[in-house]
Amino acid sequence: MSALLMCAAHTAQAADAGKIIFVAGSAQVGDSSAREGGAVQEGQMLSTGGDGFIYVKTVDNGLFILRPNTKARIVTYHIDQKNPANTRIKLELLSGVARSKSGEAVKLARQNFRFNTPVAAIGVRGTDFTVFTDDDTSRVAVISGGVVVSGFSGACRPDGAGPCEGEASRELSAAQRGQLVQVQRGQAAQVLQSSPLSPDQVSPPRRDEPLAKGGAGSSPAQSASVEAMKNAGLNSVIEKLVSSPPAPPSVPAPDKPAPAKEEPEPVVNMPAPVIETPSTLPERVAVWGRWQPIGGSYGKLNLSEERQNKELLGMAGYFALLRSSGKDYVAPNNGTVGFGLRDSEAVVTTEYGYGNNVAEHATLSNGSLMVDFGKRTFQTGMDVNTSTDVVRVSADGTVTNDGRLYGNAAEGRHRIMNVQGLLTNERGGTATTIFDGRLDEKRTVSGGATWR
């Protein structure tokens, strides 16, 4: 009986957090399809497909927008109008891109607002902002107001409330035009210049998404409804044009003599014209891996098979880098972006002389990759962990317009790497590199890495 009463009490506490004012494409609330006018309760999972959008108007007239391929939920939306100090509001973005515009209650109790991602805590200064996140990286851009962003470490925990402020946090305001805050798992937040990986670039807003400042005076619901009516009207006009019967043939005036009857021209059956419609090309992706065996360990990359449908960009020791066909990557003209090491493999070869070389596996750690699109340059570095020691290696080089990375020639210098790499739009922005170089007089290293 006690357990039943506790469950009933918990259910009663799941209050409405907002109402859906617009839905497009594939979108769900919990296990049901999202519908305009439907309520969103605390704790309910909101999700969108590749073409889906959800606009939620919170109970204090705020706005929570999910763009395509996004999962989020309003964890808590408890408002105490008489005593704002008791207000508790928490939003959570699990993956994708979302926008949060503070409502009246948030503006009165900013110290009790929290927006969580898998790697970061976001607090507000009375704000309108957008967020991109995956499991390892979050990026925040501000439309109006300001935010304070911190990675989860020390006293900043996912189950906490309010903003995390301290040495590891970073603040960003709308006055810092073109900048964003990035947090990578296990690392401190950092402010970056304008980036092709900003939330609006990864998942652009709809044309009917409400502006930062409602100068026109229309509500988000009105904007969405007007756009929907425009589309419906256009579709009806097209339908009428297609379904209308053909116009009757013109009849010559009776006072004019009928034209002389001409012999019909021979009918020639011509093939119907072929109308080619441009196909939507997929984004190009990079593929790398070890293609040569080490002892009894075979490489995961079948080079001959991969080369049948991919372009070989380069080889470095035991490793190769390829690129799939598809839409070309176009590097932006300015901004910087930092990447963290996500997946890697390395091989260290020791030369004992007289052709006696021994190769062994090594691991990479503490990696960093910084790309400056304005200067068209990059810098990278990482630790090579061997069975006996740890060696720090580094490289720098150039970035081409199509996202290729070329490291400056190491020329045999110790701990300087030759690098070949590629930038792609995969997962909101990914870099892939292969490298080789000399650690010391007897040892060389080669490897590959994925960066996000």
C-alpha positions in Angstrom: 0.0 0.0 0.0 2.8 2.4 0.9 4.5 1.7 -2.5 1.3 2.4 -4.3 0.8 5.7 -2.5 4.4 6.7 -3.4 3.8 5.9 -7.1 0.6 7.9 -7.1 2.3 10.8 -5.4 5.1 10.7 -8.0 2.5 10.6 -10.9 0.6 13.6 -9.4 3.9 15.6 -9.3 4.4 15.2 -13.1 3.0 18.6 -14.0 2.6 20.2 -17.4 5.8 22.0 -18.4 4.5 23.5 -21.6 2.4 23.1 -24.8 3.4 22.2 -28.3 2.6 25.1 -30.6 4.1 23.7 -33.8 5.1 20.3 -35.2 6.6 19.4 -38.6 7.9 16.1 -39.9 8.7 13.1 -37.7 8.3 14.1 -34.1 7.4 12.3 -30.9 6.5 13.0 -27.3 7.2 9.9 -25.3 5.8 6.9 -27.3 3.2 9.0 -29.1 3.3 11.2 -32.2 3.7 14.9 -31.3 0.6 17.0 -32.1 0.1 20.7 -32.1 -1.8 21.8 -28.9 -0.6 18.7 -27.0 0.8 19.1 -23.5 4.4 18.3 -22.5 4.9 17.0 -19.0 8.0 17.1 -16.8 10.3 14.2 -17.7 8.7 13.3 -21.0 11.2 12.5 -23.8 10.9 14.7 -26.9 12.5 13.4 -30.1 12.6 14.4 -33.8 13.5 12.5 -37.0 15.6 13.7 -39.9 12.8 16.1 -41.0 11.3 16.8 -37.6 10.8 20.0 -35.6 9.0 20.7 -32.3 8.2 24.1 -30.9 7.2 24.1 -27.2 5.8 27.1 -25.4 6.7 26.7 -21.7 4.2 27.6 -19.0 6.0 30.9 -18.3 5.9 31.9 -22.0 9.4 30.7 -22.7 10.4 28.7 -25.8 12.0 25.3 -26.3 12.7 24.2 -29.9 14.0 20.9 -31.1 15.5 20.7 -34.6 15.9 17.5 -36.7 17.6 14.4 -35.2 17.3 15.7 -31.7 16.4 14.1 -28.3 15.7 16.3 -25.3 13.4 16.6 -22.3 12.1 19.1 -19.8 13.3 17.4 -16.6 11.8 19.9 -14.1 9.6 23.0 -14.6 8.4 23.9 -11.1 7.4 27.6 -10.7 6.7 29.4 -7.5 5.3 32.8 -8.4 5.0 34.0 -4.8 8.6 33.0 -3.9 10.8 32.8 -7.1 13.7 31.5 -4.9 11.8 28.2 -4.8 11.5 28.0 -8.6 13.4 25.0 -10.1 13.8 24.6 -13.9 16.0 22.0 -15.7 16.2 21.1 -19.4 18.3 18.3 -20.8 19.6 17.9 -24.4 20.8 14.4 -25.1 21.7 14.8 -28.7 21.1 17.1 -31.7 20.4 20.8 -31.7 17.9 22.7 -29.5 17.1 26.4 -28.8 16.0 27.7 -25.4 14.5 31.1 -24.8 14.0 32.0 -21.2 10.4 32.6 -19.9 9.3 35.0 -17.2 10.0 32.6 -14.3 13.5 31.9 -15.5 14.3 35.6 -15.7 13.2 35.9 -12.0 15.2 32.9 -10.9 18.2 32.6 -13.1 20.2 31.0 -10.2 17.8 28.0 -10.3 17.9 27.3 -14.1 20.1 24.5 -15.5 20.4 23.3 -19.1 22.4 20.0 -19.2 24.1 18.1 -22.1 26.0 14.9 -21.7 29.2 16.8 -21.0 28.3 20.4 -19.9 26.1 22.5 -17.6 24.7 25.8 -19.0 23.3 28.6 -16.9 21.7 31.8 -18.1 21.7 35.5 -17.7 18.1 36.0 -19.0 18.9 34.4 -22.4 18.1 33.1 -25.8 20.6 30.5 -27.0 21.2 27.4 -29.2 23.1 24.2 -28.3 24.6 21.4 -30.3 25.7 18.2 -28.5 26.6 14.6 -29.0 28.0 12.2 -26.4 31.5 13.9 -26.4 31.2 17.6 -27.4 28.8 20.5 -26.8 28.8 23.9 -28.5 26.7 26.9 -27.3 25.9 30.0 -29.3 24.1 33.0 -27.8 21.3 34.9 -29.6 20.5 37.4 -26.8 21.6 37.8 -23.2 24.4 35.6 -21.9 25.3 32.1 -20.7 27.9 30.5 -18.4 29.1 27.1 -19.5 31.1 24.5 -17.6 32.1 20.9 -18.2 31.2 18.3 -15.6 34.0 18.0 -13.1 34.6 18.6 -9.4 31.6 20.3 -7.8 29.8 20.7 -11.2 27.7 17.6 -11.5 24.8 16.6 -13.8 22.4 16.2 -10.9 23.1 19.8 -9.6 20.9 22.8 -10.0 21.7 26.3 -11.3 24.8 27.4 -13.2 28.3 26.0 -12.5 30.6 29.0 -12.0 34.3 28.9 -11.3 37.7 28.7 -13.0 36.6 25.9 -15.3 33.6 27.8 -16.6 33.4 30.3 -19.5 30.9 33.1 -20.1 29.6 34.2 -23.5 27.2 37.1 -24.3 25.4 38.1 -27.5 27.9 41.1 -27.7 30.6 38.5 -28.6 29.3 38.2 -32.1 30.3 35.2 -34.0 31.8 33.3 -31.0 30.7 30.1 -29.2 31.6 28.1 -26.2 32.8 24.5 -26.7 33.1 21.8 -24.1 34.7 18.4 -24.8 34.3 15.5 -22.4 36.8 15.7 -19.6 38.1 19.1 -20.7 37.5 22.7 -19.6 35.2 24.9 -21.6 36.8 27.2 -24.2 35.6 30.2 -26.2 36.1 29.8 -30.0 35.7 32.2 -32.9 33.0 31.7 -35.4 32.9 28.1 -36.5 31.3 26.0 -39.2 30.3 23.6 -36.3 28.1 26.2 -34.6 24.5 24.9 -33.8 22.9 26.9 -36.6 25.4 25.5 -39.1 25.0 21.9 -38.0 21.1 22.1 -38.1 19.7 25.4 -39.5 16.4 26.8 -38.2 13.2 26.8 -40.2 12.3 30.1 -41.9 9.3 30.4 -39.5 11.4 29.9 -36.3 10.7 33.0 -34.1 13.2 35.8 -34.3 15.3 36.7 -31.2 13.2 39.9 -30.8 9.6 39.7 -31.9 9.6 43.1 -33.7 6.6 42.0 -35.8 4.6 41.4 -32.6 3.5 37.9 -33.7 3.8 34.9 -31.5 5.7 31.7 -32.5 2.4 30.0 -33.0 1.1 32.7 -35.3 4.3 32.5 -37.4 4.1 28.8 -37.7 0.4 28.9 -38.7 1.0 31.6 -41.3 3.7 29.5 -42.9 1.5 26.4 -42.9 -1.3 28.4 -44.5 1.1 29.6 -47.2 2.2 26.1 -48.0 -1.5 24.8 -48.1 -2.5 27.6 -50.4 0.4 27.0 -52.8 -0.4 23.3 -52.9 -4.0 23.9 -53.7 -3.0 26.2 -56.6 -0.7 23.6 -58.0 -3.4 20.9 -57.7 -5.9 23.0 -59.7 -3.3 23.6 -62.4 -2.5 20.0 -62.7 -6.1 18.7 -62.5 -7.7 21.3 -64.8 -9.1 19.9 -68.2 -7.3 21.1 -71.3 -8.7 24.2 -73.0 -11.0 23.5 -76.0 -9.4 24.0 -79.4 -10.0 27.4 -81.1 -12.6 27.4 -83.9 -12.0 29.7 -86.9 -14.5 32.6 -87.5 -17.3 31.6 -89.8 -16.7 34.5 -92.2 -13.2 33.2 -93.0 -12.6 30.4 -95.4 -11.4 27.2 -94.0 -7.7 26.6 -94.6 -6.8 24.2 -97.3 -6.4 20.7 -96.1 -2.8 19.6 -96.0 -1.4 16.2 -96.2 -0.5 14.9 -92.8 3.1 14.6 -92.0 4.4 11.2 -91.3 4.4 10.3 -87.6 7.8 9.6 -86.2 7.9 7.9 -82.8 10.4 9.7 -80.8 11.6 8.4 -77.4 10.2 10.4 -74.5 12.7 13.0 -73.2 14.6 12.0 -70.1 14.5 14.6 -67.4 17.4 14.3 -65.0 16.7 15.6 -61.5 19.7 16.4 -59.4 20.1 13.9 -56.7 21.0 14.9 -53.2 24.6 13.8 -52.6 25.6 12.3 -49.3 28.2 14.0 -47.2 31.7 12.7 -47.8 33.2 10.7 -44.9 36.8 9.7 -44.1 37.9 6.1 -43.6 41.2 5.3 -42.0 42.9 2.2 -40.5 45.8 -0.1 -40.2 46.0 -2.2 -43.4 49.3 -4.1 -42.7 49.5 -6.9 -40.1 51.7 -6.8 -37.0 52.8 -10.3 -36.0 49.5 -12.2 -35.8 47.4 -9.1 -35.6 45.8 -8.4 -38.9 44.7 -4.8 -39.9 41.1 -3.8 -39.7 41.3 -2.0 -43.0 41.0 -4.1 -46.2 42.7 -1.6 -48.5 42.1 -3.3 -51.8 38.4 -3.6 -51.0 38.0 0.0 -49.8 39.8 1.4 -52.9 37.1 0.0 -55.1 34.6 2.7 -54.1 36.7 5.3 -52.2 39.6 7.6 -53.1 42.9 6.9 -51.5 44.2 10.2 -50.0 47.4 9.0 -48.4 49.4 6.3 -46.6 51.6 6.6 -43.5 53.5 3.5 -42.4 51.0 0.9 -41.4 48.0 3.2 -42.0 46.0 4.5 -44.9 43.4 7.3 -45.3 40.5 7.2 -47.8 37.6 9.5 -48.7 34.1 8.4 -49.9 32.3 10.0 -52.8 29.7 12.7 -52.2 29.2 16.3 -51.5 32.4 18.3 -51.3 33.4 19.8 -48.0 33.9 23.6 -48.2 36.1 25.1 -45.5 34.9 28.4 -44.1 36.9 31.6 -44.6 37.4 32.5 -40.9 37.0 31.2 -37.4 38.9 28.5 -35.3 37.7 25.2 -33.9 39.3 22.7 -31.5 38.9 19.0 -31.7 39.5 16.3 -29.1 40.9 12.8 -29.6 38.2 10.2 -30.0 39.6 7.1 -31.6 43.2 6.2 -32.4 45.8 3.5 -33.1 49.5 3.6 -33.4 52.5 1.3 -34.1 56.1 1.9 -32.9 58.9 0.2 -34.8 62.3 -0.3 -33.2 65.3 -0.6 -35.5 68.0 -3.0 -34.0 70.2 -2.9 -37.1 71.0 -5.3 -39.9 67.3 -5.3 -41.0 66.1 -6.5 -37.6 63.0 -4.4 -36.9 60.4 -5.1 -34.2 56.9 -3.5 -34.4 54.6 -3.2 -31.4 51.3 -1.6 -30.6 51.2 1.8 -28.9 48.4 4.1 -27.7 47.7 7.8 -28.0 46.5 10.2 -25.3 46.2 13.9 -24.4 45.6 14.7 -28.1 44.6 18.1 -29.4 43.9 19.5 -32.8 43.2 23.2 -33.5 42.2 24.5 -36.9 42.4 28.2 -37.9 40.3 28.6 -41.0 41.2 32.3 -41.4 44.9 31.5 -41.6 44.3 28.1 -43.3 46.6 26.4 -40.7 46.3 23.6 -38.1 48.3 22.5 -35.0 48.2 19.1 -33.4 49.9 17.2 -30.7 49.5 14.0 -28.6 51.3 11.5 -26.3 52.6 8.2 -27.8 52.5 5.6 -25.0 54.9 2.8 -25.6 55.6 -0.2 -23.4 58.6 1.6 -21.9 57.9 5.4 -22.0 55.7 8.3 -23.1 56.8 10.6 -26.0 55.1 13.8 -26.9 54.8 14.4 -30.7 53.5 17.4 -32.6 52.9 18.8 -36.1 51.5 21.8 -37.9 50.5 22.5 -41.4 48.0 23.8 -43.9 44.3 23.5 -44.6 42.9 23.4 -48.1 39.6 24.7 -49.3 38.2 21.2 -49.5 39.2 20.3 -46.0 42.5 18.5 -46.6 45.2 18.7 -43.9 48.9 18.6 -44.9 51.5 18.6 -42.2 54.9 20.2 -42.7 57.6 17.8 -43.6 59.3 16.3 -40.5 62.5 15.7 -42.4 63.7 13.2 -39.8 63.4 15.6 -36.9 62.6 13.8 -33.7 59.0 14.0 -32.3 57.8 16.0 -35.3 55.2 14.2 -37.4 54.3 14.1 -41.1 50.5 14.5 -41.2 47.8 13.9 -43.8 44.2 14.5 -42.8 40.6 15.4 -43.8 37.8 17.5 -42.4 34.2 16.4 -42.9 30.7 17.3 -41.8 30.2 13.9 -40.2 28.5 14.1 -36.8 28.5 17.9 -36.8 32.2 18.1 -37.7 35.0 15.5 -37.7 38.7 15.5 -38.5 40.7 12.4 -39.4 44.4 12.2 -39.6 47.2 9.7 -40.3 50.8 10.4 -39.4 54.3 9.1 -39.2 57.7 10.3 -37.9 60.7 9.5 -35.8 60.6 9.3 -32.0 64.4 9.0 -31.5 67.4 7.5 -33.1 66.0 3.9 -33.1 62.3 4.3 -33.1 59.7 5.4 -35.6 55.9 5.7 -35.1 52.9 5.7 -37.4 49.2 5.9 -36.6 45.8 7.3 -37.3 43.2 9.2 -35.3 39.6 10.5 -35.4 38.9 13.9 -33.8 35.7 15.5 -32.8 
